[in-house]
């Protein structure tokens, strides 16, 4: 996994956490759900990168 990919995946997770927290704070369920989705997206992309790395070795 390249450093750029790692940073992007962590960025998605962080952005998602911020959205989720903001959504909870203002009672916006849609924003909260988007935040959770962004976090899952970062996790899935990170898992995919780990699989690719496993096949490279």
C-alpha positions in Angstrom: 0.0 0.0 0.0 1.4 3.3 -1.0 1.7 6.2 1.5 -0.7 8.2 -0.6 -3.3 5.5 -0.4 -2.9 5.2 3.4 -3.3 8.9 3.8 -6.4 9.0 1.6 -8.0 6.1 3.5 -7.3 7.7 6.9 -8.6 10.9 5.5 -11.9 9.2 4.5 -12.2 7.7 8.0 -11.4 11.1 9.7 -13.8 13.0 7.5 -16.5 10.4 8.2 -15.9 10.7 12.0 -16.2 14.5 11.8 -19.5 14.3 9.8 -20.9 11.7 12.1 -20.1 13.8 15.2 -21.5 16.9 13.6 -24.6 15.1 12.6 -25.1 13.8 16.1 -24.5 17.3 17.6 -27.1 19.0 15.4 -29.6 16.1 15.2 -29.0 15.6 11.5 -29.5 11.9 10.8 -28.5 12.2 7.1 -25.2 13.8 8.0 -24.5 11.2 10.7 -25.2 8.4 8.2 -23.0 10.0 5.6 -20.2 10.1 8.2 -20.6 6.4 9.0 -20.6 5.6 5.3 -17.4 7.6 4.7 -15.7 5.6 7.6 -16.8 2.3 6.1 -15.5 3.4 2.7 -12.1 4.1 4.2 -12.1 0.8 6.0 -13.0 -1.1 2.8 -10.4 0.6 0.7 -7.8 -0.1 3.3 -8.8 -3.8 3.4 -8.5 -3.9 -0.4 -5.0 -2.4 -0.2 -4.0 -5.1 2.3 -5.3 -7.8 0.0 -3.3 -6.4 -2.9 -0.2 -6.2 -0.8 -0.6 -9.8 0.3 -0.6 -10.9 -3.4 2.5 -8.8 -4.2 4.6 -10.7 -1.6 
